[in-house]
Amino acid sequence: MIIDTTIGKRGLTDHYPELGTGPVSTEPFYSEAHYELEKQRLFRRTWLSIGRVEQVAEPGDYFVFDLAVADTSILVVRGEDNQIRGFHNMCSHRGNKLVWEEKGRSMAFPCRLHGWTYLTDGSLRSAPDENMFYDLDKTRCGLTPVNLEVHEGFIFINLQPEPDETLSEYLGEVGRRMHGFPFGKATVRYAYRAELRCNWKVSLDAFCEGYHVMFLHKKWGRDTFTTPGNPLCQFPYAGISGRHAVAAVTGNPDYKPRPAEAKIYEWATKLQQNNENNGSWLPPGVNPHDSPEFSFELMHLFPNYLVHLVEGTYFTHQFWPLSPDRTLWEGCTYYEPADNAAERFRQEHLHLLRRESWLEDTRAMESVQAMLKSGAKDEFIFHDHEMLLRHTYKTVMDYVKDNAVTS
C-alpha cells in the first residue's frame, strides 16, 4: 500500500493505474443533480464519523449531531448499561425533533410537544393519556436506531438499515494503521468551525496536498513544512487502500523560530511514554524510516474525515455538505491535559498558528468555488502529488454510478 516517493520525480500515480492521469470534470463540484446522488448513494451508505467516546463518557451523557446531508438529526447516548447507541432524533408519535440541546446528561428524554418519554436504550417509557390511543403497543414505539460502531474511540454511524460491511471491514488497512496511537490520552480539544461557500470536495482537497504550501502559506507554514530538498512539499510516502488513503507531510527540522516563538517552543507539549511504541505516540508503519523531516501522517477516511497523526498530538478535519456550494467545516486539535501554565500556553499558541494557516486555506477554497460557477473551465488538471484528490474523485464517482468498491 505505502509507496516511498523520489522527491522531484514523477511516478507516484503510476502505482495506481486505475486512477488514470488525465483531467477530471469540474461538474461534480457544483452540480445540483450530482449532489443529490451523493446524498443518496454515498452519504447514506458509508460509515460516517460523528464524534468521540469522550463526549459520552458516563451513563446518560449524550450529544446531538444534525446531519443535513442525510436530512436527519442523530442522538448519541451512553446507556445505563454503558453501551453507546445512536438513534434518529425523532419522536415516534408525531415526528417532533426529540432532543433540542446539543449535549447534556439525562436518563430519560421527554418530547416537548406531547410528553412521550424515552429511555437511554431508545425504548418508550411512557405516553401521556395512553389509554386514549387505539391498540398502542409501546414496545413498537421506541426511537429508530442507527447502526453505530466505535473504532479507536471514534464514533461512526451508518444510515443503512443493514450496512454492506462492518466498520472494521469498511476501514480495512487504514483502520488497522490507526491502532496503537493513544487517542484516549489527548482529551483536550480545541475546535474551529465555519460554514464555507464551497463544495465539500473543494474543501477536502485543500487539505490533501502540499503543492500549495510554498505559495499560499508564505507567512504561516512555508518555512516549517518545506525544506531545501523538498521545496514544494511533496509527499515522502503515500498510499491508497480501497476507499481510503494516507500520505506523509514533511517538516523542516532546521526551522528557526523568532525569539519569542523560540521561548514558547522550549515549553513544548509533553510526550508521555507509550511503552508499546518505544516512547513514541506514532503507531508502527507511520514514519517507517524515522525521518527527521517527518511532520505528520495524513489519513483520509472516506468520505469526509481527515485524521492527522503527529508526535504528541493529533488533529482532524471534517467536511459536511450542506448544498452543492456550501460546506460545514470543523478543524480540531487534541492534546493531553496541560500540567502547568507553560504547557497550556504552548497549546494555545499552536492552536492560534494553526488557525492562521487554516484561514488562508479556507479563503482559497471559496475563491475556487466562486470561479467554478463561471464555467470558464470544465476540467481540473492534477499534479502527481495531488493523487489523493484524484483518488477521492474516482471513489465518489464509483458511488454515484452505484459501482462502489466494498473492500
Backbone hydrogen bonds, N-H to C=O, Kabsch-Sander energy under -0.5 kcal/mol:
donor,donor_aa,acceptor,acceptor_aa,energy
3,I,238,A,-3.5
4,D,2,I,-0.5
5,T,236,P,-2.4
7,I,5,T,-0.7
9,K,6,T,-2.3
15,H,11,G,-0.5
15,H,12,L,-1.5
16,Y,13,T,-2.2
19,L,16,Y,-2.3
20,G,17,P,-1.0
24,V,380,F,-1.9
26,T,378,D,-1.5
29,F,26,T,-2.1
30,Y,27,E,-2.1
31,S,27,E,-2.5
35,Y,31,S,-2.0
36,E,32,E,-2.0
37,L,33,A,-1.6
38,E,34,H,-2.3
39,K,35,Y,-2.3
40,Q,36,E,-1.9
41,R,37,L,-3.1
42,L,38,E,-1.8
43,F,38,E,-2.3
44,R,39,K,-0.7
45,R,42,L,-1.5
46,T,42,L,-1.6
48,L,157,I,-2.9
50,I,155,I,-2.8
51,G,155,I,-0.9
53,V,153,G,-2.2
55,Q,52,R,-1.6
56,V,53,V,-1.6
57,A,54,E,-0.8
60,G,78,R,-3.5
61,D,58,E,-2.5
62,Y,104,G,-2.5
63,F,76,V,-2.2
64,V,102,E,-2.7
65,F,74,I,-3.0
66,D,64,V,-0.5
67,L,72,T,-2.6
68,A,66,D,-0.7
70,A,67,L,-1.4
71,D,68,A,-1.4
72,T,67,L,-1.9
74,I,65,F,-2.8
75,L,87,F,-3.1
76,V,63,F,-2.7
76,V,74,I,-0.5
77,V,85,R,-2.2
78,R,61,D,-2.3
79,G,77,V,-0.6
79,G,83,Q,-3.1
82,N,79,G,-2.1
85,R,77,V,-2.6
86,G,146,V,-0.6
87,F,75,L,-2.2
88,H,144,T,-2.9
89,N,73,S,-3.1
90,M,88,H,-2.5
91,C,96,N,-2.9
95,G,91,C,-1.2
98,L,89,N,-1.2
98,L,96,N,-0.5
100,W,98,L,-0.5
104,G,62,Y,-1.9
106,S,60,G,-2.3
109,F,118,Y,-2.9
111,C,116,W,-3.1
115,G,111,C,-1.6
117,T,126,S,-2.3
118,Y,109,F,-1.8
119,L,123,S,-2.5
120,T,107,M,-0.7
122,G,119,L,-2.2
124,L,138,K,-0.6
125,R,117,T,-2.8
125,R,123,S,-0.6
126,S,117,T,-1.4
130,E,127,A,-1.0
132,M,129,D,-2.1
133,F,130,E,-1.6
135,D,133,F,-0.6
137,D,135,D,-0.5
138,K,136,L,-0.7
140,R,137,D,-2.0
141,C,138,K,-1.4
143,L,122,G,-3.0
146,V,86,G,-2.7
147,N,158,N,-1.0
149,E,156,F,-2.1
151,H,154,F,-2.4
154,F,151,H,-2.6
155,I,51,G,-3.0
156,F,149,E,-3.0
156,F,154,F,-0.6
157,I,48,L,-2.4
158,N,147,N,-1.9
170,Y,166,T,-2.4
171,L,167,L,-2.7
172,G,168,S,-2.1
174,V,171,L,-1.0
175,G,171,L,-1.0
176,R,172,G,-1.8
177,R,173,E,-1.8
178,M,174,V,-0.8
178,M,175,G,-0.8
179,H,176,R,-1.1
181,F,178,M,-1.8
183,F,181,F,-2.4
185,K,182,P,-1.7
186,A,182,P,-0.8
186,A,183,F,-0.8
187,T,185,K,-1.8
188,V,335,Y,-3.0
189,R,187,T,-0.6
190,Y,333,T,-2.8
192,Y,331,G,-2.5
194,A,329,W,-2.4
196,L,194,A,-0.7
196,L,327,T,-3.3
198,C,196,L,-1.6
202,V,199,N,-0.5
203,S,199,N,-1.7
204,L,200,W,-2.2
205,D,201,K,-2.6
206,A,202,V,-1.3
207,F,203,S,-0.5
207,F,204,L,-1.5
208,C,205,D,-1.7
213,V,210,G,-1.4
215,F,212,H,-0.9
216,L,212,H,-3.3
217,H,212,H,-0.6
217,H,213,V,-1.4
218,K,215,F,-0.6
222,R,217,H,-3.0
224,T,221,G,-0.5
225,F,221,G,-1.9
226,T,222,R,-2.0
227,T,230,N,-1.0
230,N,227,T,-1.0
233,C,230,N,-1.5
238,A,3,I,-1.6
239,G,246,V,-2.5
240,I,1,M,-0.6
241,S,244,H,-2.7
244,H,241,S,-2.1
245,A,300,H,-1.7
246,V,239,G,-2.5
247,A,298,L,-2.0
248,A,237,Y,-2.6
249,V,296,F,-2.9
251,G,293,E,-3.7
252,N,224,T,-2.8
255,Y,252,N,-1.7
262,A,258,R,-3.0
263,K,259,P,-1.6
264,I,260,A,-1.4
265,Y,261,E,-2.1
266,E,262,A,-1.1
267,W,263,K,-0.5
267,W,264,I,-1.5
268,A,265,Y,-1.1
272,Q,270,K,-0.6
275,N,273,Q,-0.5
277,N,274,N,-1.7
278,N,275,N,-1.3
279,G,274,N,-1.9
280,S,277,N,-2.0
286,V,283,P,-1.8
287,N,285,G,-0.5
290,D,287,N,-2.2
294,F,291,S,-1.4
295,S,249,V,-2.6
296,F,249,V,-1.4
297,E,309,L,-2.0
298,L,247,A,-3.6
298,L,296,F,-0.5
299,M,297,E,-0.5
299,M,307,V,-2.4
300,H,245,A,-3.1
300,H,298,L,-0.5
301,L,299,M,-0.8
301,L,305,Y,-2.8
302,F,300,H,-0.9
305,Y,301,L,-1.6
306,L,317,H,-2.8
307,V,299,M,-2.5
308,H,315,F,-3.1
309,L,297,E,-2.4
309,L,307,V,-0.6
310,V,308,H,-0.6
310,V,313,T,-1.8
312,G,310,V,-0.5
313,T,310,V,-1.4
314,Y,334,Y,-1.3
315,F,308,H,-1.6
316,T,332,C,-2.5
317,H,306,L,-2.0
318,Q,330,E,-1.9
319,F,304,N,-1.8
320,W,328,L,-2.9
322,L,323,S,-0.6
322,L,326,R,-2.7
323,S,326,R,-1.6
326,R,323,S,-1.2
327,T,196,L,-2.2
328,L,320,W,-3.0
329,W,194,A,-2.9
329,W,327,T,-0.8
330,E,318,Q,-2.0
331,G,192,Y,-2.6
332,C,316,T,-2.1
333,T,190,Y,-2.7
334,Y,314,Y,-2.8
335,Y,188,V,-2.5
344,R,340,N,-2.0
345,F,341,A,-2.6
346,R,342,A,-2.2
347,Q,343,E,-2.1
348,E,344,R,-2.4
349,H,345,F,-2.4
350,L,346,R,-2.4
351,H,347,Q,-2.4
352,L,348,E,-2.2
353,L,349,H,-2.3
354,R,350,L,-2.4
355,R,351,H,-1.9
356,E,352,L,-1.9
357,S,353,L,-1.8
358,W,354,R,-2.7
359,L,355,R,-2.4
360,E,356,E,-1.5
361,D,357,S,-1.9
362,T,358,W,-2.9
363,R,359,L,-2.0
364,A,360,E,-1.6
365,M,361,D,-1.9
366,E,362,T,-1.8
367,S,363,R,-1.4
368,V,364,A,-2.2
369,Q,365,M,-2.3
370,A,366,E,-2.2
371,M,367,S,-1.6
372,L,368,V,-1.8
373,K,369,Q,-1.2
374,S,371,M,-1.2
375,G,371,M,-0.5
375,G,372,L,-1.3
380,F,24,V,-3.0
382,F,380,F,-0.5
386,E,383,H,-1.9
387,M,384,D,-0.6
389,L,386,E,-0.7
390,R,386,E,-1.6
391,H,387,M,-2.6
392,T,388,L,-2.2
393,Y,389,L,-2.5
394,K,390,R,-2.3
395,T,391,H,-2.5
396,V,392,T,-2.8
397,M,393,Y,-2.2
398,D,394,K,-2.1
399,Y,395,T,-1.7
400,V,396,V,-2.6
401,K,397,M,-2.4
402,D,399,Y,-1.9
403,N,398,D,-3.9
